[in-house]
């Protein structure tokens, strides 16, 4: 189990259970109460954003995500926060913001593959369908265990950057 600040560990665990039980307003009230007590705790803002993202409005979540980043999070939380914030931006139609966050995540946490998949969706939204398909094909070929796909790995890798090329 993840360790939280001993000053509020029991409360945060209760808030997590409320969020999981879809009691978002109750969870939000409790997290805001903790934020009032500990206004410089990045983890609390992260949980507030999570509650907003899942049970209130995604637009509301953005300010909490940004405050959490500003205050500083552990790498594990920051890695997940970038994905959540980028996804929130994408769902709000803020595609350039989403792309910027996903690229930042890729730069800081290069082995976290979900960034690439969400970046592919964002590239699609930005009308960059070739880039979106390239990202998805790269993730597929680098993560699959399917022997039939792997049999064509060399060909797939060859075509990834050449999706529009015609060969005569």
Secondary structure in CASP SS format (residue, H / E / C, confidence):
PFRMAT SS
TARGET T0000
AUTHOR 0000-0000-0000
METHOD secondary structure of the structure
MODEL  1
X C 1.00
X C 1.00
X C 1.00
X C 1.00
X C 1.00
X C 1.00
X C 1.00
X C 1.00
X H 1.00
X H 1.00
X H 1.00
X H 1.00
X H 1.00
X H 1.00
X H 1.00
X H 1.00
X H 1.00
X H 1.00
X H 1.00
X H 1.00
X C 1.00
X C 1.00
X C 1.00
X H 1.00
X H 1.00
X H 1.00
X H 1.00
X H 1.00
X H 1.00
X H 1.00
X H 1.00
X H 1.00
X H 1.00
X H 1.00
X H 1.00
X H 1.00
X H 1.00
X C 1.00
X C 1.00
X C 1.00
X C 1.00
X H 1.00
X H 1.00
X H 1.00
X H 1.00
X H 1.00
X H 1.00
X H 1.00
X H 1.00
X H 1.00
X H 1.00
X H 1.00
X H 1.00
X H 1.00
X H 1.00
X C 1.00
X C 1.00
X H 1.00
X H 1.00
X H 1.00
X H 1.00
X H 1.00
X H 1.00
X H 1.00
X H 1.00
X H 1.00
X H 1.00
X H 1.00
X H 1.00
X H 1.00
X H 1.00
X C 1.00
X C 1.00
X C 1.00
X H 1.00
X H 1.00
X H 1.00
X H 1.00
X H 1.00
X H 1.00
X H 1.00
X H 1.00
X H 1.00
X H 1.00
X H 1.00
X H 1.00
X H 1.00
X H 1.00
X H 1.00
X H 1.00
X H 1.00
X C 1.00
X C 1.00
X C 1.00
X H 1.00
X H 1.00
X H 1.00
X H 1.00
X H 1.00
X H 1.00
X H 1.00
X H 1.00
X H 1.00
X H 1.00
X H 1.00
X H 1.00
X H 1.00
X H 1.00
X C 1.00
X C 1.00
X C 1.00
X C 1.00
X C 1.00
X H 1.00
X H 1.00
X H 1.00
X H 1.00
X H 1.00
X H 1.00
X H 1.00
X H 1.00
X H 1.00
X H 1.00
X H 1.00
X H 1.00
X C 1.00
X C 1.00
X C 1.00
X H 1.00
X H 1.00
X H 1.00
X H 1.00
X H 1.00
X H 1.00
X H 1.00
X H 1.00
X H 1.00
X H 1.00
X H 1.00
X H 1.00
X H 1.00
X H 1.00
X H 1.00
X C 1.00
X C 1.00
X C 1.00
X H 1.00
X H 1.00
X H 1.00
X H 1.00
X C 1.00
X C 1.00
X H 1.00
X H 1.00
X H 1.00
X H 1.00
X H 1.00
X H 1.00
X H 1.00
X H 1.00
X C 1.00
X C 1.00
X C 1.00
X C 1.00
X C 1.00
X C 1.00
X C 1.00
X C 1.00
END
